Amino acid sequence: MIRNLLQNKFFLLLSAILWTSIIFWGCSMPSKNLPSVHPFPHFDKIIHFTFFFVFYIRWYLFCPRTKFYSMLLILLSVLYGFAIEYYQMYFVIGRSFDVWDGLFDTLGAVVAFLVVSRKSKVVSF
């Protein structure tokens, strides 16, 4: 059943769009609505990394597995991550632009790329 879902392009597209929307929703929450308990300092960076690691994987599963699309997905991950930071700075109450959040978004996508390129012969470098 899982194999069938991973071969269903509509499911993969829907999954990627849903995850992209979840990232936007989570990053659109005013700071007063965010949990104040963090297990350790800078825990939010782990969340940013994870959001964009999964973002890359979900879109990778939908896109053709070529070098071009792999690089395009990294570029889109970086642009989306930093666009959200700008969005937070101007439109989300109590939130600001944080370059470190954008860098951890980027790192999550790059690590995802490295994981899939290591597993895939199509995108090997």
Secondary structure as UniProt FT lines:
FT   HELIX           2..7
FT   HELIX           9..27
FT   HELIX           31..33
FT   TURN            41..42
FT   HELIX           43..62
FT   HELIX           67..91
FT   TURN            93..94
FT   HELIX           99..119
FT   TURN            122..123
//
